[in-house]
Amino acid sequence: MIMAVPHRKRNRTENRNKIRKKSLLAENVADYSIGSGDVGSIISSMSRSGGFESRNLATGINILKTMRDDSRCTRFLSFVAAIVSTGVRGIIRDMLKNNMFQCVITTCGALDHDIARTYEKYFAGEFEIDDNLLHQHKIHRLGNVLIPNENYGPLIEKKMQKWLTDLYKESATKEFSSFDITKYIGSRLDETSFLYWASKNNIPVIVPGIVDGAVGSQIWLFYQNHKDFKLNLLSDQSKLSDIIYEAKKTGAFMLGGGISKHHTLWWNQFRGGLDYAVYVTTAAEWDGSLSGAQVAEAISWGKVRTMAKQVTIHGEVTTLLPFIYAGMVS
């Protein structure tokens, strides 16, 4: 015999679940907004400290400042998606707002998070939270960042289908590169978005793996009813070719590895390699992974010049980037 749950007890359980979900989402993720400050003495001390990664950090900041001030240098910024779910999205936004880079190479998830966080909140959580509980409450976990389901997938689907419809109607051609799509998305977002500033400042955002994420899935879904809609990734390569061959010198700031790092290095080999390269990673090189490979390894492939100013900084991006950026603008 199946016993019915008393109405009053069921209400208490539902109320408890509501309170629990509310407490899980008590603290929203806030983007950094960093101005210039007196960090020069700290960086100078790091460079003389003999400290292990502190010295590499100081070296990296000095390379980035030299790269920034080199008027002949075309600067690339590459980064992985996950960091856009955190407050360093604000730093990426400000770097593009201030035209510190001329080309961005990233992954599809970066677009997903930038869109979602333009309209809704992400929340600060813990790594140790019960994932079964989160699933019951329809909350996604990205490390220690919590994302309510309704703030992500359904939101991105609604926005992307509207924007793709508008882009399709407004364009004479029905063939688009990833940077065409990211530029259009950016034009529909607000000033909190890194895509907005890239679009406004005409900085191409190239996503070689654009189908690997929510935005990519929406592009595929749109294609089901618009068979003349074409995604032309070779047009991205032509754009990179133009940037590379027109550059007198090139430099790159690479945040995390994977396809965004590799694509940045890959295209720079066709002009003899990067003149400046700063790479931040948590990965180790002993397993032969691309993410673990130090910048110096790329010299053997001709992707970084033998005389380049280059350094690999071992550390977690969301911890180090606020200090790096503060040093760059000081």
DOKETI-169290 format. One record per atom (N, C-alpha, C, O, CB): x, y, z. Coordinates in pm, whole numbers, plus 50000, padded with zeros to 5 digits. Glycine has a CB too. Layout:
BEGIN
XYZ ...
! end
This chain:
BEGIN
500844988050000 500005000050000 500885012550000 501815013450080 499055000050123 500595022049912 501365034449904 500705045049990 499525048249974 501495039249758 501485050350081 500975060650173 501115074450109 502185077750057 501715060150309 500095082150111 500155095950062 500915104650161 500775103050282 498745101650037 501715113850108 502445123250194 501465133850244 500825140550163 503645129850119 501345135350374 500435145550426 500725159150363 501885162750343 500545146550579 499665166650332 499795179550265 500685189150344 501525195950287 498425185750244 500495189550476 501275198850558 502755195250558 503615203950551 500735199050702 503045181950565 504435177550564 505075180550429 506235184750423 504525162550596 504315178350320 504835181050187 505165195850171 506185199250112 503825176750080 504325204550224 504585218950218 505845222650293 506615231050248 503405226750274 506045216250410 507255219050489 508505215050412 509515222150412 507215211650625 508425203350343 509575198650264 509855208150149 511015211550122 509315184550209 508805212450080 508985221849969 509555235050017 510405240849951 507655224249897 509085239750133 509605252350188 511075250950225 511875260050203 508795256650312 511425239150282 512825236850317 513705237150193 514785243050194 512985223450389 513235230850084 513985230749959 514155244749902 515215248149850 513305221849857 513105252949913 513185266749865 514195274649945 514995282249889 511815273549872 514175273050075 515135280050161 516545275450130 517475283550124 514805277750310 516705262350110 518035256950081 518575262549950 519735266349942 517995241750076 517735263049846 518175268249717 518525283049730 519515287549672 517085266249611 517735290449804 518005304749822 519335306749892 520095315849858 516885311349902 519635298349991 520895299750063 522085295749977 523175301249994 520875291250189 521885286349884 522945282449793 523335293849700 524495295249662 522515270249711 522345302049664 522575312949569 522565326449639 521965336049590 521515312649458 523245327049753 523215339249835 524175349949787 523935361849810 523525335849977 525265345949722 526315355649686 526595355049537 527065344849487 527615352849766 526285365949465 526495365749321 527935369049285 528635375949359 525545375549253 528365364049169 529705366749117 529755380949063 528885384948985 530095356549007 530755388649103 530915402549058 532195403948977 533235398449014 530945412249179 532125411248867 533295413448782 534255423348847 533845432548918 532865418548644 535555421348821 536555430948865 536425444048788 536005444348672 537955425248847 536785454948856 536945467848790 538185474048852 538115480048960 535655477148807 539315472648784 540615476148841 541165488748774 541225489548651 541605464548826 541555498448856 542205510448805 543695509848833 544195500148890 541595523048868 544405520248793 545845520548819 546085522848967 545325529949034 546535531448735 547135517049017 547465518549159 548955516949177 549685514549081 546695508249246 549395518149300 550825517349329 551235502849350 551445498449464 551175525849452 551345495349240 551795481549250 553205479849195 553785469049199 550825472249176 553765490849143 555095490249083 556155485249178 557025477449139 555485503649032 556095489449303 557115485349400 557005470449431 558015463849454 556975493449530 555775465249432 555585450949456 556175442849342 556895433049364 554075447549473 555875447049218 556395439949101 557915440549097 558585430649066 555805445748971 558455452249130 559905453749132 560525444349235 561575438349209 560285468249163 559885443149349 560385434249454 560315419749409 561225411849436 559595436049584 559235416149340 559105402549288 560235399149193 560775388149197 557755400749219 560595408749106 561625406049006 562985403649068 563845397149008 561725417648909 563185408749190 564475407149259 564415396749370 565415394449439 564925420349315 563275390549389 563075382049506 563735368449496 563995362049598 561615380149530 564025364049373 564515350449358 563415340349381 563635328249370 565655347849452 562225345349412 561075336549436 560725329049309 561035333549199 559855344549485 560095317849324 559905308649213 558955314449108 559415319549006 559385295349264 557665313749128 556745319349029 556565334449045 556105340948951 555405312449039 556915340049160 556785354549177 557685361849078 557315372149023 557115358749321 558875356349057 559785362648961 559255361248819 559355370648740 561185356348972 558695349548786 558095347848654 556915357248634 556695362448525 557655333348634 556155359348742 555015368548733 555495382648701 554925389348614 554215368548864 556525387148770 557075400448745 557615401548602 557415411548534 558195403648846 558305391048558 558825390848421 557695391848320 557785399248222 559655378148396 556625384248345 555485384348255 554845398148245 554515402748136 554455374348299 554685404648358 554095418148358 554965427848280 554455435948203 553905423148502 556275426948298 557175435948225 557155433248075 557235442547995 558605434348278 557045420448036 556945417147894 555645422847836 555645428547727 556995401847873 554545421347909 553255426347862 553265441547848 552675446947755 552135422047957 553915448347940 554005462947931 554855467247811 554515476747741 554585468948060 555945459947787 556785462947671 556025460347542 556085468247448 558085454547674 555305449247540 554475445647424 553405456247400 553175460347286 553825431847444 552765460647507 551715470847497 552265483747439 551575490347360 551095473547634 553475487547476 554055500247434 554745499647299 555185509947247 555025505047537 554845487747241 555495486047112 554465488947002 553595480546975 556095471647097 554545500346940 553545504646842 553575496046715 552625496346637 553775519146805 554635488446696 554745479946577 554175466046600 554135457846509 556195478846534 553725463446724 553305450046761 551795448146751 551025456046806 553775446946902 551375437646682 549975433346680 549795423246792 550515413246798 549575427246540 548845425846881 548745418247006 547525408847005 546405412946972 548665427747126 547765396447041 546735386147051 546425383247198 547315383147283 547175373146979 545145380947226 544695376347357 543955363247337 542975362747262 543795387047428 544405352647405 543655340147400 543315335947542 544085338247635 544475329047328 542135329847557 541725325347690 540705314147681 539995312747581 541145337047771 540645306347789 539685295347797 538355300847849 538295311747905 540215284047890 537285293047830 535935297847859 535645299448007 534995309048048 534935288547801 536135290048089 535695289348229 535935302248305 535145305748393 536415278148299 536995309448272 537305321448349 536285332548327 536185341748408 538695326548313 535515331848217 534495342048191 533315340448286 532505349648301 534025341248044 533205328948350 532165326948450 532505333948581 531665334648671 531945312048476 533725338948593 534205345248716 534375360348698 534095365748591 535545338948760 534825366848803 535005381248799 536055386248703 536055398048669 535335386048933 536965377648657 537985382448563 537385385448426 538055391148340 539095372048549 536135381748406 535435386548286 535535401648276 535665407148167 533935382148287 535485408548391 535585423048392 536935428048347 537045438748287 535285428248529 537995420248375 539335424148331 539485422148181 540045430648111 540405416048407 538985410848132 539015408447987 538245419447915 538695424747813 538415394547952 537085422847969 536275433747913 537085446747907 537095453447804 534995435947997 537755450248017 538485462948023 539695462947931 540045473347875 538915465848166 540355451447916 541495450747824 541055453547681 541775460147605 542185437047833 539885448647644 539375451047508 538785465147496 538895471547392 538315440647471 538165469747603 537655483447605 538785493447581 538605503547514 536955486547739 539955490347637 541115499347627 542015495947508 543135500947499 541915498747754 541535487347417 542255484047294 543665478747321 544605482047248 542345496347205 543815470747425 545125465247458 545505453547367 546675449547362 545155460747603 544515448047294 544755437047202 543985439347073 542955446047071 544355423447266 544525433746964 543905435746833 543195423246779 542495423846678 544955440046734 543355411946848 542705399746805 542485390746925 543365389547010 543535392446696 541315384546933 540985375247041 540735361446982 540035360146881 539745380147122 541315351247045 541015337347009 540555330347136 541275329947235 542265330146945 539345324747132 538785318547252 537915306747214 537955302147100 537965328847333 537135301747309 536285290047287 534815293847300 534475304647347 536645278947387 533945284647258 532515287647253 531945291047390 531095299847403 531765276047194 532425284047493 531895286547628 532075300847674 531285305847754 532555277347726 533115307647624 533325321647659 532155330147610 531735339547677 534655326847601 531645326847492 530465333847438 529245330747525 528475339747559 530195329747291 529095317947560 527965313747642 527895321747772 526865327347806 528055298747674 529035322147844 529065328847974 528905343947960 528275350248045 530365325648047 529455349647854 529345364147836 527895368147810 527415378247863 530235368847719 527195360247730 525775362947705 524965361247834 524205370147872 525225353647595 525145349847900 524345346748019 524555357048128 523585361248192 524705332948071 525795361348150 526085370548259 525705384948225 525625393448314 527555369848295 525475387848098 524965400948061 523555402848115 523165413948152 524985402847909 522785391948119 521375392848154 521035387348292 520075391848355 520565385648053 521805377648340 521485371248467 522735369648552 523855372548508 520825357548443 522545365148675 523645363948770 524185349748778 523455339948761 523195368548907 525495348848805 526125336548850 526405338448999 526385349649050 527445333248767 526655327349068 526795328149213 528055321149263 528525311449203 525575322249281 528595326449373 529775320649436 529355308849523 528485310249609 530535331149519 529975297249501 529655285349579 530905279049638 531845286049675 528935275249494 530905265849648 532045258349702 532295246249613 531385241149548 531785254049849 533535241649612 533865229649537 533205217149597 532925207449527 535375227849531 532965217549727 532505205549798 530985204249807 530505195149875 533075205549935 530235212749742 528775211949749 528285198649689 528875193649593 528135224049674 527245193349745 526645180849698 526045183049559 525075190549544 525575175849798 526605176449458 526135178349321 524765172149297 524025176649210 527135172549223 524415161949372 523075156349362 522035166649406 520975168049345 522955143549447 522365173949515 521485184449563 521345195449459 520255200449433 522005190249696 522475199249399 522445209649296 521575205249177 520825213249121 523875212849248 521695192849140 520895187649029 519405188449061 518585191848975 521295173148995 519055185149185 517655185949227 517125200249217 515965202449183 517505180849371 517995209849247 517585223949243 517825230249105 517615242249088 518355231849349 518255222249008 518515227048872 519545238348872 519345249048815 517205231748807 520665235348939 521785244648945 523015237548888 523365226548932 522055249649092 523665243848790 524915238548736 526075243148825 526015253848886 525135243348588 527135234848832 528345238848905 529535238948810 529785229048741 528625229349025 530245249848807 531485251148731 532575254248834 532795265848868 531385262448618 533245243748883 534195245748993 533435250149117 532625242749171 535275256148956 533715262349161 532955267749275 532045279249234 531695287749317 533915272349385 531685279649107 530705289249055 529395281849031 529385271248969 531215296248924 528295287549079 526985281349066 526135289148966 526065301448970 526275280649204 525495281648875 524745287748766 523345281548761 523215270048721 525475285948630 522315288748801 520955283448786 520665280148640 521025287748550 519915293548840 520035268848618 519765264248482 519075274848397 519405276748280 518915251748486 518105281948458 517345291848382 518185303948343 517795311648255 516135296448463 519335305748409 520235316948377 521215313448266 522045321648228 521005321148501 521135301248215 522115296648118 521445291447989 521165299347899 522985285548179 521195278447980 520725272547855 519485278947795 519535283347680 520455258347877 518375279647869 517155285647811 517345300247770 516795304647670 516015284547910 518125307547848 518375321647817 519165322947687 518815330847599 519155328447933 520235314847675 521075315447555 520285311347432 520425317247325 522315306547571 519435301047447 518615296647334 517695307847287 517605310547167 517785284347372 517015314347379 516085325047343 516805336547273 516345341447170 515365330147467 517925340847330 518675352047272 519265348447136 519135356047040 519785356547367 519905336747127 520595333147004 519625330946888 519935334846775 521425320647026 518475324846913 517535322746803 517025336046749 516815337546628 516365314046850 516815345646837 516375359046794 517495365746714 517235371346607 515985367746917 518725365346765 519835372146698 520175365646565 520465372546467 521055372246788 520155352346560 520465345546434 519395348546329 519705350046210 520565330346457 518145349446372 517065353146280 517295367146225 517145369446105 515705352346351 517655376446312 517905390246269 519115391046176 519065397746073 518125399246390 520205384146213 521415384146131 521115378245993 521575383545892 522535376046200 520365367645990 520005361045865 519195370245774 519425370845653 519205348245894 518235377545833 517375386445755 518135398745707 517885403845597 516175390745838 519075403545789 519775416045758 520905414345658 521345424145598 520315422045883 521385402045639 522575399845558 522225394945418 521375386245400 523485389745625 522885400745321 522685396245183 523255382245165 522645373745100 523345406145083 524415380045222 525005366645219 524465358545336 524095364145438 526545367345225 524425345545321 523965336745429 525125328145479 524915317345534 522795327845381 526335333145458 527525325845497 528315334445596 528595346145567 528405321945373 528665328845712 529245336845818 530455329845882 530475317745900 528195339745925 531445337945913 532585333145992 532225333746140 531195339346177 533885341545962 533075327946224 532815329046368 532945343546413 532215347846502 533785320146448 533875351146352 534025365146396 532865373946347 532585384246407 535355370846347 532205370046237 530975376946197 529905375146305 529215384646342 530465371646061 529775362946353 528745359746452 529055366246586 528165371746650 528625344646469 530325365646630 530675371746759 530535386946755 530155393146855 532105367846799 530835392846640 530675407446627 529205411146638 528855421046702 531265412446492 528345403246576 526915406146582 526375404246723 525595412446772 526155397146483 526775393446788 526355391246928 526775403047014 525975408247092 526955378046984 528025407246999 528525418447078 527725431147058 527545438947151 529955421147044 527235433246936 526445445346908 525105445146979 524445455546990 526225446746758 524685433447027 523395432147096 523545431847248 522535431747320 522685419547050 524765431747299 524995431247443 525275445247498 525275454947424 526175421647475 525515446047630 525755459247690 527215460747732 528035452047704 524835461347812 527545471547798 528925475147827 529595466147931 530795467447953 528975489247872 528845457347995 529475447848088 530135436348013 530875428648073 528425442348186 529885435247885 530295423747805 531625425947734 531885436847683 529225420547702 532475415747732 533715416847654 533425416447505 534135422747426 534695405547692 532385409147465 532015408847323 531515422447275 531735426247160 530935398147298 530845429747362 530385443147327 531565452047290 531545458747187 529585449447445 532605452047374 533755460847350 534585456147231 535155464347158 534625461647474 534655443047211 535345438047093 534625442646966 535245446846870 535455422647096 533295441646969 532505446046854 532635461046832 532835465646719 531025442346873 532535468646939 532605483246930 533965487946878 534035497346800 532325489547067 535035481246921 536395485246884 536915477546763 538085478446728 537335483247000 536015470146698 536365462646577 537535453046599 538445452046516 536715472446464 537505446046713 538505435946745 537895422246713 536915418346777 538945436746897 538425415046615 537825402146581 537965392046695 539035390446753 538455396646455 536865385246726 536875374346824 536655361546745 535565358946694 535755376246936 537705353546735 537695341546653 537555329346743 538265327846842 538985340646566 536625320546706 536315308746788 536435296346700 535455292146639 534875309846852 537635290446693 537815279046602 536955266946637 536635258946550 539265274846603 536565265546764 535695254546806 534305259546841 533765255846945 536295247246924 533725267746757 532475274746793 531285265246811 530325268946879 532135284946687 531315253346753 530165244346770 530205237046904 529255229946938 530125234146655 531275238546981 531425231347107 530925239747224 531705244447306 532895227447129 529605241647231 529025249447339 527585253047308 527035248947206 529845262147363 526975260747397 525565264247383 525305272747259 524355270247186 525075271647507 526155282647236 525995291147117 526105282646991 525305284246898 527055302447116 527085273746986 527245265046871 526055256046848 525665253746733 528475256746887 525485250946956 524285242546942 523115250446886 522315245146809 523915236447078 523015263046925 521935271446873 522145274746725 521175275946649 521845284446954 523405276046684 523695278146541 523245265846463 522635267046357 525205280946518 523555253946514 523145241546448 521615240446444 521045236546343 523745229246521 520975243946554 519515243246561 518885252746460 517895249246395 519015246446703 519435264746447 518935274446349 519085269046207 518215270946122 519675287846363 520195262246183 520475256646051 519425246346009 519175244645889 521865250146051 518815239646104 517835229346070 516665234945989 516085227945906 517305222846197 516335247546012 515225253845939 515685264245838 514865270845773 514285260246037 517015265545824 517565275345729 518785268945663 519925272245696 517945289045802 518535259945572 519605251745515 520605259645431 521675254445398 519005240945431 520275271945396 521245280145324 522155287945418 523055295045374 520525289845231 521925286545549 522795292945649 524085284845658 524055272845686 522085293945789 525225291445634 526505284545633 527465290645735 527545302845751 527125284845493 528195281845803 529245286045895 530575283545825 530945272045803 529155278346033 531285294145792 532515293045713 533735295345802 534175306745821 532515303145595 534275284545857 535435285745945 536715288945867 537675294145925 535635272846024 536735286145738 537905289645658 538035304745644 539135309845624 537815283145520 536915311845654 536965326445653 537705331645776 538385341845769 535545332345646 537555324745889 538335328246008 539825327045981 540615335446023 537935319246127 540195316345911 541615314145882 542155324945788 543305329245802 541815300345819 541335329245695 541755340045605 541945353045683 542855360745654 540725342045492 541065355445781 541195367345865 542495366945943 543215376845950 539995368545962 542795355346002 544055353946077 545255355445985 546265361446023 544105340246149 545145350145866 546225351445769 546505366245738 547655370445734 545895343945639 545445373945717 545605388245690 546275395445808 547175403545789 544255394745660 545815392245929 546375398646049 547855395346062 548685404146087 545605394246175 548175382546046 549565377846064 550505383945961 551575388845995 549615362546055 550105383745835 551015388145730 551125403345720 552075408545662 550565382645597 550165410445777 550255425045780 551025430145902 551405441845908 548865431245778 551245421346000 551905425346125 553405426846107 554055418846040 551615415146234 553945437346167 555395439246168 556025430946280 557115425346264 555745454246186 555335430246393 555725421846507 554435416546568 553375422446549 556605429846613 554525405546641 553345400446709 553685396246852 554805392446884 552745388546632 552655397146938 552795392747077 551505386147122 550445388747064 553155404647170 551575377747223 550385370747270 550385369447422 551415366747484 550275357047206 549215371547479 548945369047621 547955357547622 546795359247582 548385382047697 548395345747669 547605333547661 547215328947801 548075325747884 548385322447586 545915328747826 545375325147957 544775311147949 543655309447901 544315335348004 545515301347995 545075287547982 545415282047845 545745289447752 543585286348008 545315268547834 545765262047711 544635257947619 543675265347600 546565250147744 544775245947562 543755240947472 543795247547335 544825252547292 542415243047532 542655247247268 542575251647129 542875266547113 543435270647011 541205248547072 542505274747212 542735289147198 544235292347199 544705300647122 542025296947311 544975285547288 546425287447291 547075282147163 547905288747101 547035280447414 546665270047125 547305263847009 547055271746881 547965273346800 546805249646992 545835276646864 545505284146742 546325296946734 546745301146626 544005287346738 546545303146849 547355315446854 548785312446811 549355319646728 547345321646996 549365301946867 550725298246832 550815293446688 551755296846615 551235287246927 549835285446647 549855279546513 549955290046404 550775288846313 548615270946491 549125300346414 549125310246307 550365319046311 550785324246207 547895318846316 550945320846426 552135329346433 553395322646379 554395329346354 552375333446576 553345309446360 554505302746300 554705307046155 555815306246103 554335287546308 553625311646090 553725315145948 554425328545924 554655332445810 552335315445887 554745335546032 555545347646017 556855346446095 557515356346123 554745360046065 557205334146130 558475331746199 558365331646350 559365330346419 559455342146160 557145332846402 556935331646546 556625344846615 556835355646559 558135325546609 556125343646737 555815355346820 557085362446866 558105356146890 554975351146941 556985375546877 558085383546931 557955385247082 558945387347152 558135397446864 556725384147132 556445384647276 555445373547308 554515371147231 555885398747318 555645366847419 554695356247457 554675354547609 555705352247671 555075342947389 553475355847667 553275353547810 552145343347822 551045345347769 552945367047887 552425332447894 551465321547906 551245318348054 552205316648130 551955309047829 549965317448094 549595313948231 548905300448229 547935298448155 548675324948295 549395290948310 548825277548308 548965270848445 549855274148523 549505269048201 548075261448472 548185252948590 548665238948551 548915230648638 546835252048664 548795236448421 549125222948374 550625220348380 551445229548373 548615221048230 550975207648393 552385203448395 552765197848259 551935192248188 552635192948507 554045199248224 554475195148090 554875180548081 555055175447970 555615203548046 555015173548194 555555159848191 554655149948116 555135139448074 555775154948332 553355153148100 552465143848029 552385146747879 551645139947807 551085144448089 553135156647833 553165159647690 551965167347639 551765168347518 553275147147615 551165172747729 549965179947686 550295193547630 551305199647668 548985181347802 549455198347540 549615211847486 549465222247595 550205232047599 548605214447373 548495220147685 548255229747792 549445230547887 549725241047944 546995226147869 550155219347904 551305219247994 552595224147930 553555227248000 551505205648046 552615224647798 553835228647727 554205243147758 553375252047743 553675226647576 555425245347800 555875258947825 556065266447692 556255260347587 557185258847905 556015279547700 556195287647580 557495284247509 557555284247386 556155302647615 558555281447586 559855278547527 559805266847430 560555266547333 560875275847636 558915257047456 558805245647366 558385250047226 558795243947127 557795235547421 557575260647219 557085265447090 558205271147004 558045272546882 556015276047111 559345274447065 560495279346987 560955268446891 561325271346777 561665283647081 560935255846936 561405244746852 560505242646730 560945236846631 561455231846933 559265247446737 558315246246627 558285258746539 557585259046438 556935243346682 559035268946577 559015281346501 557805289946528 557485298946451 559085278446355 557105287046640 555905294646674 556225306546766 555425315746779 554885285546741 557375306146827 557925317246907 559365319346860 560115309746847 557845314347063 559735331646837 561075334646787 562145331346891 561895332047012 561185349346746 563315327646844 564405324046935 564795335547026 565235333347139 565625319446855 564645347946977 565015359647055 563815366447119 563915377847167 565755369546967 562685359647121 561465365647177 561585367947327 562285360747397 560265356647148 560885378047374 560705379947518 559535370947557 558405373447517 560445395247556 559805360647635 558765350847664 558915345047805 560015344347860 558785339647561 557775341047861 557795334747994 556515326548011 555455329947957 557915345648107 556635315748086 555485307948130 555305310148279 556235308548357 555655292748097 554095313948318 553775316148459 552875304748504 551785302748450 553075330248481 553335297148604 552535286148655 551655291148769 552155294948875 553425274448701 550355290948746 549415295548847 548025296148789 547825294648669 549825309248902 547065298348876 545655298248835 545235312248792 545475321948862 544745293248950 544615313048675 544365325748608 543545335348694 543895347148704 543655323448477 542475330548757 541625339948831 542325345548955 541915355849008 540335333048873 543385338849000 544175343949112 545195354149063 545405364449128 544895332449183 545825351348949 546945359548903 546545371348815 547195381748819 547895351048829 545485369848735 545165380348638 544885393948700 545305404048643 543975376148557 544205394848815 544025408248875 545345415248904 545455427448886 543215407049003 546345407748950 547655413748979 548375417348849 549015427748840 548515404149063 548275408648749 548925411248620 548345423848558 549075432548511 548745399248523 547005424848557 546365436448495 546685449248572 546935459748512 544855434448488 546665448348705 547015460048786 548425464748753 548695476748747 546885456948937 549325455148732 550695458748695 550785464648556 551605473448531 551575446648703 549945459948466 549965465048328 549475479448320 549965487148238 549125456248238 548525483048405 547945496548396 548585506348494 548215518048498 546435495948421 549535501548574 550145510448674 551195519448610 551815527548679 550785502148789 
! end
